[in-house]
Amino acid sequence: MPPVQSDRDKYAIETVAYQAPAGHPLPLQTLQQALAPATFAHPRATREAMLNDIVVAYEFRRSKRRTIGFSVGASGLAVSAPKWVPLYEIDKAVLEKSGWILKKLQQTRERHDRLESARIDWKDGATLPFLGQPVSVVIDPRHAFAGVGAELKTSAAEVLTLHVGLPHSATPEQIRDAVQAWLMRQAKRIFTERLDHFAPHLGVQWRKLSLSSAGTRWGSASADGSIRLNWRLVHFRPSVMDYVVVHELSHLRVMDHSPRFWDTVRAVVPDYAELRGQLRDDAIPRW
């Protein structure tokens, strides 16, 4: 049986801001530009609609489905419809769905903004979350830290610092790679501990753990007991991370997302719905 993917919202709409070269200021907006309505544009848009004074350019495709379908993801709105549905009915359906469409598009844009605000500037003093707590990176060329390259320390004031054994001349890429290597080691250790903790509660046995760097999913499980977990989960609070661990272990009992599956998750993590929401909404660092 193929792996079952855990639920995961797609990344928000990517936007690119133009910056003028030094000494060449951007031109002033024309009146037409200033009065232009707000827009959401899919990069593969073939049709557009005006929804509450907002231009929504969307990808339209014909499919074998029986009804008109709407999805809002990383690139924007996509609409699919059977070959026999005329375009005027599709336009009508988009207008009728305008409230839901605009809400989802705005949510993805806001999520993108949160992710951008969490982008890490890789240098001495950079801050990133580890198990839900802020950790400051300290470049410490005096130590190799027993060959592992980094060590987490706690000050008397309970401030967490990650000391990285690199020279002060290290590039942002070198700092990023050293921190990522340390985080991935922690992820393997913590995930193993949590899998061992929760598996007996669910009456299952996992056999293999792999770390994932997938962009749009937090984990997967296979019927043979193989578990894949995204190492970036170590950014979240332990309770959120535990939800994903239980989610994937539950798939070893129920290989779908049926009510019986969610009952299985709920038996171990009663507040899974709240934790699932935090997993979706909390901003994690952009690497």
C-alpha positions as CSV (number, residue, x, y, z in Angstrom):
1,M,0.0,0.0,0.0
2,P,1.5,3.4,-0.9
3,P,2.4,5.9,1.9
4,V,-0.4,7.9,3.3
5,Q,0.4,11.6,3.5
6,S,-0.5,13.6,6.5
7,D,-2.7,16.7,6.1
8,R,-0.8,19.8,5.2
9,D,-1.9,23.1,3.8
10,K,0.1,24.3,0.8
11,Y,2.5,27.2,1.0
12,A,1.1,30.6,0.5
13,I,1.2,32.5,-2.8
14,E,4.8,33.5,-3.7
15,T,5.2,37.2,-4.6
16,V,8.3,38.9,-5.9
17,A,9.0,42.5,-5.1
18,Y,11.1,44.6,-7.5
19,Q,13.9,46.8,-6.1
20,A,15.5,49.4,-8.1
21,P,19.3,49.5,-8.4
22,A,21.1,51.9,-6.2
23,G,20.8,55.5,-7.4
24,H,17.8,54.7,-9.6
25,P,14.6,55.3,-7.7
26,L,11.4,53.6,-8.7
27,P,9.2,55.8,-11.0
28,L,6.1,57.3,-9.4
29,Q,2.8,55.4,-9.9
30,T,0.6,56.5,-12.7
31,L,-3.0,57.4,-11.9
32,Q,-4.1,54.3,-13.7
33,Q,-1.8,52.1,-11.5
34,A,-3.0,53.8,-8.4
35,L,-6.6,53.2,-9.2
36,A,-6.1,49.6,-10.3
37,P,-8.0,47.1,-8.2
38,A,-6.3,44.6,-5.9
39,T,-5.4,41.3,-7.7
40,F,-4.7,37.7,-7.1
41,A,-3.0,36.1,-10.1
42,H,-2.2,32.5,-10.7
43,P,1.0,32.1,-12.8
44,R,-0.8,29.8,-15.2
45,A,-4.0,31.9,-15.3
46,T,-6.2,31.6,-18.4
47,R,-9.4,33.2,-17.1
48,E,-10.2,36.0,-14.6
49,A,-13.1,37.3,-12.6
50,M,-14.0,40.4,-10.7
51,L,-15.0,39.4,-7.1
52,N,-16.0,42.2,-4.8
53,D,-13.8,44.7,-6.8
54,I,-10.8,42.3,-6.6
55,V,-9.4,40.8,-9.8
56,V,-8.8,37.1,-9.5
57,A,-7.0,35.5,-12.4
58,Y,-7.2,31.8,-12.1
59,E,-6.0,28.6,-13.8
60,F,-8.8,26.9,-15.6
61,R,-8.7,23.3,-16.8
62,R,-11.1,20.7,-18.1
63,S,-11.2,17.4,-16.3
64,K,-13.1,14.1,-16.0
65,R,-14.7,15.2,-12.7
66,R,-18.5,15.4,-12.6
67,T,-18.8,18.8,-10.9
68,I,-17.0,22.2,-10.9
69,G,-14.0,22.1,-8.5
70,F,-12.2,24.9,-6.7
71,S,-8.8,24.8,-5.0
72,V,-6.6,27.5,-3.5
73,G,-3.0,26.6,-3.0
74,A,0.5,27.9,-3.3
75,S,0.0,29.5,-6.7
76,G,-3.5,30.9,-6.2
77,L,-7.0,29.8,-7.4
78,A,-7.5,26.8,-9.8
79,V,-10.8,25.8,-11.2
80,S,-11.6,22.5,-12.9
81,A,-14.8,21.5,-14.7
82,P,-16.2,18.7,-16.9
83,K,-15.9,19.2,-20.6
84,W,-19.7,19.6,-21.0
85,V,-20.1,22.5,-18.6
86,P,-20.3,25.8,-20.6
87,L,-18.1,28.8,-19.6
88,Y,-21.0,31.0,-18.5
89,E,-21.9,28.4,-15.9
90,I,-18.3,28.3,-14.7
91,D,-18.3,32.1,-14.4
92,K,-21.5,31.9,-12.4
93,A,-20.1,29.3,-10.1
94,V,-17.0,31.4,-9.5
95,L,-19.1,34.4,-8.5
96,E,-21.3,32.3,-6.2
97,K,-18.2,31.0,-4.5
98,S,-16.6,34.4,-4.3
99,G,-16.7,34.7,-0.5
100,W,-14.9,31.4,0.1
101,I,-12.4,32.1,-2.7
102,L,-11.4,35.5,-1.4
103,K,-11.2,34.2,2.2
104,K,-8.8,31.4,1.2
105,L,-6.7,33.7,-1.1
106,Q,-6.3,36.2,1.7
107,Q,-5.4,33.5,4.2
108,T,-2.7,32.2,1.9
109,R,-1.3,35.7,1.3
110,E,-1.2,36.4,5.1
111,R,0.5,33.1,5.6
112,H,3.1,34.1,3.0
113,D,3.7,37.3,4.9
114,R,4.2,35.5,8.2
115,L,6.6,33.1,6.6
116,E,8.6,36.0,5.1
117,S,8.8,37.7,8.4
118,A,10.2,34.5,9.9
119,R,13.0,34.3,7.3
120,I,16.4,33.8,9.0
121,D,19.3,36.1,8.5
122,W,22.2,33.6,8.8
123,K,24.8,35.3,10.9
124,D,26.1,35.5,14.5
125,G,23.0,36.4,16.6
126,A,20.4,34.8,14.3
127,T,17.3,33.6,16.1
128,L,15.3,30.5,15.3
129,P,12.8,28.4,17.2
130,F,13.7,25.0,18.7
131,L,10.9,23.0,20.3
132,G,8.9,26.3,20.4
133,Q,11.6,28.3,22.2
134,P,13.7,31.0,20.6
135,V,17.4,30.0,20.2
136,S,20.1,32.5,19.4
137,V,23.1,31.4,17.2
138,V,26.5,32.1,18.6
139,I,29.6,31.7,16.4
140,D,32.2,30.1,18.6
141,P,35.4,29.3,16.8
142,R,37.2,28.1,20.0
143,H,35.4,24.7,20.2
144,A,34.6,21.8,17.9
145,F,32.0,20.5,20.4
146,A,33.1,16.9,20.4
147,G,33.2,16.8,16.6
148,V,29.4,17.5,16.2
149,G,29.9,21.1,15.4
150,A,27.4,22.7,17.7
151,E,26.1,22.7,21.3
152,L,22.9,24.0,22.9
153,K,23.5,26.0,26.1
154,T,21.2,27.6,28.7
155,S,22.2,30.7,30.6
156,A,21.3,31.4,34.2
157,A,18.5,33.6,32.8
158,E,17.1,30.6,30.9
159,V,18.2,32.0,27.5
160,L,19.0,29.4,25.0
161,T,22.0,29.8,22.7
162,L,23.3,27.4,20.0
163,H,27.1,27.6,19.9
164,V,28.4,26.7,16.5
165,G,32.0,25.8,15.9
166,L,32.8,28.0,12.9
167,P,35.2,30.9,12.3
168,H,33.7,34.4,12.5
169,S,34.4,34.7,8.7
170,A,31.9,31.8,8.0
171,T,29.5,32.5,5.2
172,P,25.7,32.6,5.8
173,E,25.5,29.2,3.9
174,Q,28.1,27.6,6.2
175,I,26.2,28.8,9.3
176,R,22.9,27.6,7.9
177,D,24.3,24.2,7.0
178,A,25.9,23.8,10.4
179,V,22.7,24.7,12.2
180,Q,20.6,22.5,10.0
181,A,22.9,19.5,10.6
182,W,22.5,20.0,14.4
183,L,18.7,20.3,14.1
184,M,18.5,17.1,12.0
185,R,20.5,15.2,14.6
186,Q,18.1,16.4,17.3
187,A,15.1,15.6,15.1
188,K,16.3,12.0,14.6
189,R,16.8,11.6,18.4
190,I,13.6,13.2,19.5
191,F,11.4,11.5,16.8
192,T,12.8,8.1,17.8
193,E,12.0,8.8,21.5
194,R,8.4,9.9,20.7
195,L,7.7,7.0,18.3
196,D,8.9,4.6,21.0
197,H,6.7,6.4,23.6
198,F,3.4,6.4,21.6
199,A,3.6,3.2,19.6
200,P,2.6,1.0,22.6
201,H,-0.4,3.3,23.3
202,L,-1.6,2.6,19.8
203,G,-0.7,-1.0,19.8
204,V,1.5,-0.7,16.7
205,Q,5.2,-1.3,15.9
206,W,7.2,1.0,13.7
207,R,10.2,-0.4,11.9
208,K,12.1,2.4,10.2
209,L,12.4,6.2,10.6
210,S,13.5,8.5,7.8
211,L,13.8,12.3,7.9
212,S,12.1,14.3,5.2
213,S,12.6,17.8,3.9
214,A,9.4,17.9,1.9
215,G,8.0,21.3,1.3
216,T,4.3,20.5,1.6
217,R,3.9,17.6,4.0
218,W,4.9,16.8,7.6
219,G,4.9,13.1,7.5
220,S,3.9,9.8,5.9
221,A,3.5,6.2,6.9
222,S,3.7,2.9,5.1
223,A,2.0,-0.4,5.9
224,D,5.4,-2.0,6.4
225,G,6.0,0.2,9.5
226,S,8.2,2.8,7.8
227,I,7.7,6.4,9.1
228,R,8.9,9.6,7.4
229,L,8.9,12.8,9.5
230,N,9.9,16.3,8.4
231,W,12.9,17.4,10.4
232,R,11.5,20.9,10.5
233,L,9.0,19.7,13.1
234,V,11.6,20.4,15.7
235,H,10.7,24.1,15.3
236,F,7.3,23.5,16.9
237,R,6.3,23.0,20.5
238,P,6.6,19.3,21.6
239,S,2.8,18.9,21.8
240,V,2.5,19.9,18.1
241,M,5.3,17.5,17.1
242,D,3.7,14.7,19.2
243,Y,0.4,15.2,17.2
244,V,2.2,14.5,13.9
245,V,4.0,11.5,15.4
246,V,0.7,10.1,16.7
247,H,-1.0,10.9,13.3
248,E,1.6,8.8,11.4
249,L,1.6,5.9,13.9
250,S,-2.2,5.9,13.7
251,H,-1.9,5.2,10.0
252,L,-0.3,1.9,10.9
253,R,-3.7,0.9,12.2
254,V,-6.0,2.8,9.7
255,M,-4.5,3.6,6.3
256,D,-6.9,6.4,5.4
257,H,-8.4,9.6,7.0
258,S,-11.8,8.0,7.8
259,P,-13.7,8.7,11.0
260,R,-12.1,5.6,12.5
261,F,-8.7,7.0,11.9
262,W,-9.5,10.3,13.6
263,D,-11.0,8.4,16.5
264,T,-7.7,6.5,16.8
265,V,-5.7,9.8,16.9
266,R,-8.2,11.3,19.4
267,A,-7.8,8.4,21.8
268,V,-4.1,9.4,22.3
269,V,-4.2,13.1,21.5
270,P,-7.7,14.5,22.6
271,D,-6.9,18.0,21.5
272,Y,-5.5,17.0,18.1
273,A,-7.8,19.5,16.2
274,E,-6.3,22.5,18.0
275,L,-2.7,21.2,17.5
276,R,-3.4,20.5,13.9
277,G,-4.5,24.1,13.5
278,Q,-1.3,25.3,15.1
279,L,0.7,23.2,12.7
280,R,-1.1,24.9,9.9
281,D,-1.1,28.4,11.1
282,D,2.2,28.9,13.0
283,A,5.0,30.5,11.0
284,I,8.3,28.6,10.9
285,P,11.6,29.9,9.6
286,R,12.1,30.2,5.9
287,W,15.3,28.5,5.0
